[in-house]
């Protein structure tokens, strides 16, 4: 997940393209489960306010699990069965009022 535009948070300024965090799809073959994981980049770890939403979405039937947090932190969402279809990991972050919404997603995995 990267910043689409320049961002100022308090006394710090970040240029467009700065990495905010990494979104990944975690998978348990034994349990046939997949879930979303978000790890913030070092400048965004700690007390960075905002809203972070993690979604695991099964493409075939639209089943979705959602975790909504009121801080940008390392987190893992709830799992979904990979049966009857593949799962996509999605993360959305808003770093403050009037700031752009950041989005990132993985490819589908089954």
FINUSE-563084 format. One record per atom (N, C-alpha, C): residue in one letter; x, y, z. Coordinates in pm, whole numbers, padded with zeros to 5 digits, always signed. Layout:
N
AXYZ ...
This chain:
110
X+00086-00116+00000 X+00000+00000+00000 X+00091+00123+00000 X+00070+00212-00095 X+00153+00332-00107 X+00067+00458-00108 X+00131+00570-00075 X+00061+00699-00077 X+00045+00745-00222 X-00076+00783-00262 X-00096+00831-00398 X-00051+00977-00416 X-00047+01052-00306 X-00009+01194-00309 X+00076+01223-00185 X+00135+01342-00183 X+00213+01385-00067 X+00122+01393+00055 X+00176+01356+00171 X+00097+01355+00294 X+00176+01418+00408 X+00107+01500+00486 X+00168+01560+00605 X+00094+01506+00727 X+00169+01442+00818 X+00114+01393+00945 X+00189+01460+01057 X+00125+01554+01123 X+00193+01629+01228 X+00311+01705+01171 X+00429+01682+01227 X+00550+01751+01181 X+00620+01675+01067 X+00571+01558+01033 X+00637+01477+00930 X+00567+01491+00796 X+00646+01484+00691 X+00594+01493+00554 X+00642+01369+00477 X+00552+01311+00399 X+00583+01191+00321 X+00550+01219+00175 X+00639+01179+00085 X+00617+01202-00058 X+00525+01095-00115 X+00464+01126-00228 X+00381+01029-00300 X+00467+00907-00330 X+00410+00790-00318 X+00482+00666-00344 X+00542+00604-00219 X+00537+00676-00105 X+00588+00620+00020 X+00506+00497+00058 X+00575+00393+00098 X+00506+00269+00139 X+00447+00288+00279 X+00317+00264+00289 X+00246+00274+00416 X+00247+00139+00486 X+00235+00033+00410 X+00233-00101+00469 X+00220-00208+00363 X+00227-00332+00409 X+00219-00448+00320 X+00093-00528+00350 X+00019-00559+00245 X-00101-00641+00256 X-00067-00778+00200 X-00100-00881+00275 X-00074-01017+00225 X-00192-01107+00255 X-00199-01214+00181 X-00301-01315+00201 X-00234-01434+00268 X-00278-01466+00387 X-00225-01581+00461 X-00314-01702+00430 X-00255-01822+00432 X-00329-01940+00391 X-00289-02059+00476 X-00388-02137+00520 X-00365-02262+00591 X-00416-02375+00504 X-00326-02450+00436 X-00372-02560+00351 X-00443-02669+00432 X-00396-02691+00552 X-00456-02796+00636 X-00602-02767+00667 X-00633-02640+00693 X-00769-02601+00731 X-00851-02545+00614 X-00788-02526+00498 X-00853-02465+00381 X-00909-02327+00415 X-00827-02246+00485 X-00866-02112+00526 X-00768-02010+00471 X-00817-01890+00443 X-00732-01779+00400 X-00779-01653+00472 X-00684-01561+00502 X-00719-01437+00572 X-00621-01327+00535 X-00660-01204+00563 X-00582-01086+00529 X-00489-01048+00644 X-00367-01005+00607 X-00270-00958+00706 X-00216-00823+00659 X-00202-00729+00753 X-00146-00598+00722 X-00032-00569+00819 X+00084-00531+00764 X+00200-00492+00844 X+00237-00349+00802 X+00225-00250+00894 X+00260-00113+00858 X+00411-00096+00839 X+00449-00007+00750 X+00590+00027+00728 X+00640+00104+00852 X+00771+00101+00880 X+00824+00165+01001 X+00775+00307+01029 X+00767+00398+00931 X+00722+00535+00967 X+00576+00541+01011 X+00499+00435+00983 X+00356+00437+01014 X+00321+00344+01130 X+00420+00286+01194 X+00396+00200+01311 X+00374+00287+01433 X+00296+00236+01526 X+00275+00310+01650 X+00144+00384+01650 X+00147+00505+01700 X+00024+00582+01718 X-00012+00665+01596 X-00032+00601+01485 X-00081+00672+01366 X-00232+00654+01364 X-00301+00764+01383 X-00446+00757+01383 X-00499+00726+01245 X-00625+00705+01237 X-00687+00673+01110 X-00775+00552+01125 X-00818+00502+01012 X-00903+00382+01010 X-00840+00282+00916 X-00827+00160+00963 X-00776+00049+00882 X-00885-00056+00873 X-00919-00096+00751 X-01019-00199+00731 X-00956-00313+00651 X-00962-00434+00706 X-00912-00554+00639 X-01030-00639+00598 X-01028-00685+00473 X-01134-00773+00425 X-01073-00894+00357 X-01130-01009+00387 X-01103-01131+00313 X-01231-01158+00235 X-01217-01175+00103 X-01338-01189+00019 X-01324-01310-00071 X-01424-01400-00063 X-01428-01516-00151 X-01500-01473-00278 X-01430-01480-00389 X-01477-01425-00516 X-01600-01498-00570 X-01605-01631-00558 X-01713-01708-00620 X-01851-01673-00568 X-01864-01647-00437 X-01997-01620-00382 X-02007-01487-00308 X-01897-01411-00303 X-01900-01280-00240 X-01893-01281-00088 X-01875-01398-00026 X-01863-01404+00120 X-01744-01318+00164 X-01763-01240+00271 X-01661-01145+00314 X-01651-01146+00466 X-01529-01140+00517 X-01508-01113+00659 X-01438-00977+00668 X-01477-00895+00764 X-01425-00759+00774 X-01378-00731+00917 X-01261-00669+00926 X-01208-00620+01054 X-01182-00472+01037 X-01239-00390+01126 X-01223-00244+01119 X-01154-00198+01248 X-01043-00126+01231 X-00966-00076+01345 X-00956+00076+01338 X-00945+00140+01452 X-00935+00286+01457 X-00791+00332+01480 X-00699+00257+01424 X-00557+00291+01426 X-00489+00211+01316 X-00379+00262+01265 X-00302+00190+01163 X-00200+00104+01237 X-00230-00024+01249 X-00147-00117+01326 X-00134-00249+01250 X-00039-00332+01295 X-00029-00467+01241 X-00154-00544+01284 X-00215-00614+01189 X-00338-00684+01221 X-00361-00799+01123 X-00440-00895+01168 X-00484-01005+01082 X-00635-01013+01092 X-00700-01027+00976 X-00844-01036+00971 X-00894-01176+00997 X-01025-01191+01000 X-01086-01322+01021 X-01074-01407+00895 X-01061-01538+00911 X-01044-01626+00796 X-01175-01660+00725 X-01158-01700+00600 X-01268-01753+00519 X-01224-01888+00463 X-01319-01978+00446 X-01290-02105+00379 X-01255-02078+00233 X-01160-02152+00181 X-01125-02138+00040 X-01210-02232-00046 X-01304-02297+00015 X-01400-02381-00056 X-01533-02309-00048 X-01598-02270-00148 X-01593-02319-00285 X-01514-02232-00382 X-01422-02149-00338 X-01349-02068-00436 X-01235-01990-00373 X-01167-01916-00456 X-01048-01843-00412 X-01083-01723-00324 X-00982-01676-00248 X-01000-01564-00157 X-00901-01453-00194 X-00949-01329-00184 X-00868-01210-00209 X-00853-01135-00076 X-00732-01086-00048 X-00708-01003+00070 X-00711-00857+00026 X-00786-00775+00099 X-00799-00633+00067 X-00778-00550+00194 X-00712-00436+00180 X-00695-00344+00291 X-00725-00202+00244 X-00793-00128+00330 X-00826+00012+00303 X-00784+00092+00425 X-00716+00204+00404 X-00672+00287+00515 X-00703+00433+00486 X-00748+00504+00588 X-00765+00648+00584 X-00683+00704+00699 X-00589+00791+00667 X-00494+00840+00768 X-00540+00967+00839 X-00652+01022+00800 X-00702+01140+00868 X-00811+01207+00786 X-00883+01301+00848 X-00989+01372+00778 X-00934+01448+00657 X-01000+01435+00545 X-00960+01504+00424 X-00843+01441+00351 X-00788+01333+00405 X-00676+01264+00339 X-00731+01158+00244 X-00654+01122+00141 X-00703+01022+00047 X-00716+00884+00112 X-00806+00805+00059 X-00822+00667+00104 X-00723+00581+00027 X-00649+00499+00099 X-00549+00411+00039 X-00607+00271+00028 X-00580+00205-00084 X-00632+00070-00104 X-00524-00020-00161 X-00529-00146-00121 X-00438-00246-00177 X-00508-00381-00168 X-00476-00469-00264 X-00536-00603-00265 X-00437-00702-00326 X-00458-00826-00290 X-00378-00935-00345 X-00452-00996-00462 X-00387-01088-00530 X-00456-01166-00631 X-00534-01276-00561 X-00618-01343-00634 X-00703-01447-00580 X-00620-01575-00557 X-00639-01639-00442 X-00567-01762-00410 X-00663-01869-00360 X-00642-01989-00408 X-00728-02101-00365 X-00643-02217-00325 
